[in-house]
Amino acid sequence: QCLIAVWGTTGAPGRTTTALAVAQSLAKQGHEVCLADADTYAPSMVAQVAVNADTSGLVVACRQAENGTLNRRTLLAAARQLSDRLFILGGIARAERWPDLREAALRTVWSVARETFDVVVVDIGACVEEEGAVAHLAGSPLLASRRNAAAVTALEAADRVLVTARSSTLGLTRLLNELPAVTRVNDDAPLTLVLTGQQGMLATTS
């Protein structure tokens, strides 16, 4: 089992497109793959794969984790099947719903997902900085509900990190400025750099 976190710099470096392409390629190679949209700033995976999802699979899985009912069967039920070996856990419907993804629940989701699938590919947002412990929704405090928790927990659990950046001066400048925040979270996982632009994708591995 393997978890791959797909991170990208601010802007539009092609993070979601890369995550989808990697997941599809691994599924075609015979692996059972789960693609999870854990971007709490601009979730777009469900729209990109044209899945009509009434509820967020990732939110459902997090609620089951909090209730102690998350296992292989319930995780598969929360996911949508895109092809024979490819499943998706859709992200939050709107960015302001990020408090639905609690830190402790996310850690359980990643753990169960790794036990359920051969490969888990997690599309995460650009922001990975640590935050305060209290957020507010409708005037009520939600302890341990951090907006960047989805990205941070996925990075911590990652066996490999795919780093996406635009192959331009601005894109590479952002990469140099923002990548240290990623390696501070997990400096053990190998990095694969994916440069995107008019020439398509170019990947290099460290």
KAFENQUI-V576975 format. One record per residue. N is the residue number from 1. RES is the residue in one letter. PSI is psi in whole degrees, -180 to 180 (999 if undefined). OMEGA is omega in radians with two decimals (NA if undefined). D_FIRST is the distance of its C-alpha to the first C-alpha in whole Angstrom. Layout:
# KAFENQUI-V576975
((N;RES;PSI;OMEGA;D_FIRST) (N;RES;PSI;OMEGA;D_FIRST))
This chain:
# KAFENQUI-V576975
((1;Q;145;-3.05;0) (2;C;140;3.04;4) (3;L;126;3.14;7) (4;I;121;3.07;10) (5;A;130;3.13;13) (6;V;109;-3.11;16) (7;W;150;3.08;20) (8;G;159;3.13;23) (9;T;170;3.05;27) (10;T;159;-3.03;29) (11;G;-147;-3.12;31) (12;A;77;-3.07;29) (13;P;2;-3.13;27) (14;G;27;-3.09;25) (15;R;-50;-3.09;22) (16;T;-41;3.10;22) (17;T;-41;3.11;23) (18;T;-46;-3.14;20) (19;A;-44;-3.14;17) (20;L;-44;-3.13;18) (21;A;-42;3.13;19) (22;V;-45;-3.13;15) (23;A;-44;3.13;14) (24;Q;-41;3.14;17) (25;S;-44;3.14;16) (26;L;-38;3.11;13) (27;A;-39;3.12;14) (28;K;-26;3.10;17) (29;Q;-3;3.07;15) (30;G;2;3.11;13) (31;H;146;3.00;10) (32;E;118;-2.93;10) (33;V;139;3.01;10) (34;C;124;3.09;11) (35;L;121;-3.08;14) (36;A;133;3.08;15) (37;D;102;-3.12;19) (38;A;25;3.09;19) (39;D;115;-3.10;22) (40;T;8;3.12;25) (41;Y;-42;-3.13;28) (42;A;66;3.14;28) (43;P;129;-3.07;25) (44;S;3;-3.04;26) (45;M;-43;-3.11;22) (46;V;-43;3.12;24) (47;A;-37;-3.08;27) (48;Q;-34;3.13;26) (49;V;3;3.06;24) (50;A;44;3.08;27) (51;V;130;3.10;26) (52;N;92;-3.07;29) (53;A;120;3.12;27) (54;D;-30;-3.13;29) (55;T;158;3.12;27) (56;S;122;3.11;24) (57;G;-37;-3.13;21) (58;L;-39;3.09;19) (59;V;-43;3.11;22) (60;V;-45;3.14;22) (61;A;-39;3.12;19) (62;C;-41;3.12;20) (63;R;-39;3.09;23) (64;Q;-37;3.09;22) (65;A;-43;3.13;20) (66;E;-31;3.13;23) (67;N;-6;-3.12;25) (68;G;19;-3.08;22) (69;T;8;-3.12;21) (70;L;125;3.07;18) (71;N;-174;-3.10;16) (72;R;-46;-3.08;14) (73;R;-47;-3.08;17) (74;T;-30;3.09;19) (75;L;-42;3.09;16) (76;L;-35;3.12;16) (77;A;-33;-3.14;20) (78;A;-27;-3.10;20) (79;A;158;3.01;18) (80;R;136;-3.13;20) (81;Q;122;-3.13;19) (82;L;-32;3.11;20) (83;S;-170;-3.04;19) (84;D;-39;-3.07;18) (85;R;10;-3.08;15) (86;L;126;3.14;15) (87;F;157;3.12;15) (88;I;136;2.95;17) (89;L;102;-3.10;17) (90;G;152;-3.11;21) (91;G;-169;3.14;22) (92;I;147;-3.09;25) (93;A;-36;3.14;28) (94;R;149;-3.05;30) (95;A;-33;-3.11;30) (96;E;-7;3.12;32) (97;R;13;-3.11;30) (98;W;-27;3.11;27) (99;P;-12;3.09;28) (100;D;-14;-3.11;26) (101;L;93;-3.08;23) (102;R;150;-3.04;24) (103;E;-51;-3.10;22) (104;A;-40;3.14;21) (105;A;-41;3.14;20) (106;L;-41;3.12;17) (107;R;-39;3.10;16) (108;T;-41;3.13;15) (109;V;-46;-3.14;14) (110;W;-39;3.14;11) (111;S;-47;-3.14;10) (112;V;-38;3.13;11) (113;A;-40;3.13;9) (114;R;-33;3.11;6) (115;E;-23;-3.05;7) (116;T;-38;-3.05;8) (117;F;159;3.07;7) (118;D;-43;-3.12;5) (119;V;137;3.03;6) (120;V;124;3.12;8) (121;V;119;-3.04;11) (122;V;119;3.07;14) (123;D;117;-3.07;17) (124;I;162;3.13;19) (125;G;171;-3.09;23) (126;A;-30;-3.04;25) (127;C;124;-3.13;26) (128;V;12;-3.14;24) (129;E;147;3.06;27) (130;E;150;-3.07;27) (131;E;179;3.03;30) (132;G;168;-3.00;32) (133;A;-8;-3.04;31) (134;V;130;3.01;33) (135;A;166;-3.11;33) (136;H;136;3.07;36) (137;L;120;-3.12;36) (138;A;36;3.06;39) (139;G;-3;-3.10;41) (140;S;134;3.13;38) (141;P;140;3.08;36) (142;L;106;-3.10;33) (143;L;145;3.09;31) (144;A;37;3.11;28) (145;S;86;-3.07;28) (146;R;137;-3.09;27) (147;R;-34;-3.10;27) (148;N;6;-3.08;24) (149;A;-37;-3.12;22) (150;A;-44;3.14;20) (151;A;-45;-3.08;19) (152;V;-46;-3.11;20) (153;T;-36;3.10;17) (154;A;-41;3.10;14) (155;L;-43;3.14;15) (156;E;-35;-3.09;15) (157;A;-8;-2.99;12) (158;A;138;2.98;11) (159;D;-22;3.08;9) (160;R;146;3.11;12) (161;V;124;3.01;15) (162;L;125;-3.10;17) (163;V;119;-3.13;20) (164;T;141;3.11;23) (165;A;151;3.08;27) (166;R;140;3.13;30) (167;S;66;3.12;31) (168;S;169;3.13;35) (169;T;-45;3.13;36) (170;L;-42;-3.13;36) (171;G;-43;-3.14;32) (172;L;-32;3.06;32) (173;T;-44;3.09;34) (174;R;-40;3.14;32) (175;L;-48;-3.13;29) (176;L;-35;-3.11;30) (177;N;-35;-2.96;32) (178;E;-23;-3.08;28) (179;L;-36;3.14;26) (180;P;-31;3.11;27) (181;A;-32;3.12;26) (182;V;-47;-3.11;22) (183;T;-23;3.06;22) (184;R;-32;3.12;24) (185;V;-42;-3.12;21) (186;N;103;-3.14;18) (187;D;8;3.13;20) (188;D;-32;-3.08;17) (189;A;133;3.08;14) (190;P;147;3.13;16) (191;L;138;2.97;18) (192;T;119;-3.13;18) (193;L;126;3.11;22) (194;V;110;3.10;22) (195;L;128;-3.09;26) (196;T;154;3.13;28) (197;G;-158;-3.07;31) (198;Q;-25;-3.12;34) (199;Q;10;-3.12;32) (200;G;-139;-3.09;29) (201;M;139;3.05;26) (202;L;122;-3.08;26) (203;A;137;3.02;22) (204;T;144;-3.04;22) (205;T;140;3.06;20) (206;S;999;NA;21))
